Amino acid sequence: MSSEIKALLDEHFPQFEEALKERIAGAATIRTFYRDEVMMYSGRFFKSTMLVVGGRVKLYRESGDGKEFFMYYIEGGNACALSMICAARNQASEITAVAVENTDVIMVPLEMMDELMREYKTWYYFVLETYRSRFEELLIVIDQVAFKHMDDRLENYLFRQFTELNTRHLEITHQQIANDLNSTREVVSRLLKKMEQSGKIKLHRNEIELINLFV
């Protein structure tokens, strides 16, 4: 198992120093989360920090009445900044994470956090960069909610999906988009139809095809 983890670290986290990769490989485990499987529950405590080495993870906040608010995605070569914070401080999670597709992660034990931060500079800088990049993503979300109309938010949302997945065919339902944007399916469907009429996208059953880049 350790050799498999070392190979995954070499591929997805080449910036880590060799000693760090050896240390993680000797103590961590690999786990696969399947599509739509919940990886982190709000209110639960962490036992590990997860390094994503394959697949895609969606993070969102969930209200008391079950409404979702999309935050950001995590893909291979990244980690969840919030899981690092909660794991290091032994705090319960305040977000929920779901595997968008089959996702492989390296599970780094909670008790290693202090050691890794203290002993390995590349881990220290990785954690800081992870915090910075996620904070910037959250600023984008805040700007969208505070300053953009829903049609602009929808176009930016779809643009990010197409760009990050490097695809022209996005498999997603109108209800899923509405959940991510904290809107309703009716509003999303109406705006998507308007975008289709303007030649920006083409709607299929549970799929959106990109026709022209629009932002």
N, C-alpha and C positions, 0 to 999 in steps of 0.2 A: 504493500500500500504506500509506503513512504516514497518509493521510487516513482510511483504514478503521480503522487502529489508534487514531488520535485519537478517532474516533467511539465505538469500543468503550471506550476509557478514560473518555470523558465519561459513558457510560451506566453502567459498572460500577464505576468508581473516581472518582466526582465529588469526593471529598475531596482529590484531588491538585491541587496548584497548576498553573496553566496552563503555566508554564515547564517543569515536570516532565513534564507530558503531552506537550508538544512535543518534549522531549528523548528520551523513550522512543519516541515515534512515529517519530522520525527514525533510530533505531538498531535497534529491535526487529523481530521477524518474527511472523507468525501461523502456528500449526500446528494441525491437527485430528488428534486421536487417536480412533480408532474403538472402539466397544464391545469390551471385554475386551482391548484392546491395552495392553501394559505401557508405562508412561510413564517410570518410573524403576526401574532395577534395583539391588538391593543389591550393593555392592561396586564400582559404576561411579562414575566422576567426572562432575561436572556441567559443562556448558558454558554453561548459562543458568539463570536463575530464571524460573519459570513463574507468570504471572498468569492465573487461570482466568476466562474470560469467557463460558462456556457449558458445560453438562453437569455431570458429577459424577465425582469421583475418590475412590477408596478407597485408603487407606494402611495397610500392615500390615508387621509384622516376620515374617521367615521363618527357621525354625530349620534347623540342619544336616540334619535328617532330613525336611525338606519341610513341616513343620507351620506353619500360619499363625496369627498373633495380630493380630486387628483393632485398629487404633489410632483412626482417625477418618476422616471424609469432608471433602472440600473441594469447594465449589460456586462458582458465578459470583460475582465480587466479592471473592474470597479468593486467598490464595497459600499455598504450603507453607513453613512456618517452617524445616523441616529442610533444604529445598533452598536457602533463603537462607543458612543457616549453612554448609552444605557448599560452596556456590558461593563465598561470601565468603572462606572459609579454604582453598579448593582441597582439600577432603577428599572421600573416597569416600562415597557414600550408605550408610546403615545400614538403610534401609527400602526397600520396594517399593511402587510406586504403579501402579494399574490404572484405566483408564477404565471406570466402571460403565455409562456410556452415551456416545454420541458427544460428545466434549469439545473445545472450542476454547480455546487458550491463547495468550497473548502471551509470546514468548520474549525475555527481557531478557538481553543478553550478560553473561557473567561479569565482563568487564573494567570494566563500568560500576558495579559494586556500591559500591566505595569512593567514587566520585564522587557517586553518588546519596545516600549516607548523609551525605556532607560538605556538599553544596551545596543539598539540598532538605529543608526541615523536614518537609513532609508525607510524604515517603518515610520519613524517620527515625521519625516517629511511627507510620506504617503498619507498619513492621517491628516496633517494640516491641509494638504492639497485636496483631499476628499471633502473636508469641511468647507473649504473655499468654494469648490465647484458646486456643491449641493446648495450652499447659501446663494450663489448666483442664480441657480435654477429656481430657487424659491422666490427670489426677487422678481424674476420673469413672471412667475405665477401671480404674485401680488400685483404687479403692474397690469397684467391682463385683467384681473378682477376689478381693480380700482379705477382704471383709466380707459378700458376698451369696451365697446359695445359687443353684444353677443356674436354678431356676425364676424367682427374682427377676431374675437377670441376663437371662434370655430375655425376660421381660415388658418390662424397661427397654430392651433392645435393639430390640424390635419397636416400642415406643412412639416411640423416636427415629426409626426408619425412617419410620413413618407420618407423624409430625409434620414432619420435615425435607423429605419429599417431598410433603407436603400431599396425601395420597391415602388412600383406604380400600381400595385393592387393591395389594398388594405382590407384584411378580413376583420370586420368589426360591425356591431349592430348599432342602430341609432340610439338604443337605450344605453349601451355601454358609453357612447360619447356623451350622452346627457348626464350620466352618472359622473363622468370625469370632469365635466364642466359645471356641475351642480345646477343643471337646468332640467327641462322636461323633454321627453321624447318628441312631443308635438312641435315644440319650438325648434329642436334640432332638425327634425324631418323637413319642416318648412324652409329652413335656411339652406339645408343641403339641396333641396329641390331648386331653390333660387340659384345656387351655385352651379347646378347641372344646366339650368337654362342659359346661364351666361357662358357655358363652355369650359368651365374650370375643371369639372369632374364628371364622371358618369356613374350612376347608381346601379348596382346590381343587388341581388338578394344577399344580405349580410356581407356585402363587399362594396368598397368604393374604389373606383379606378381614377387615377390621376391623368388628366388630359393636358393641362397647362400649368406650369408653376405660377403661383398667384401672389406670393409675398416675397 
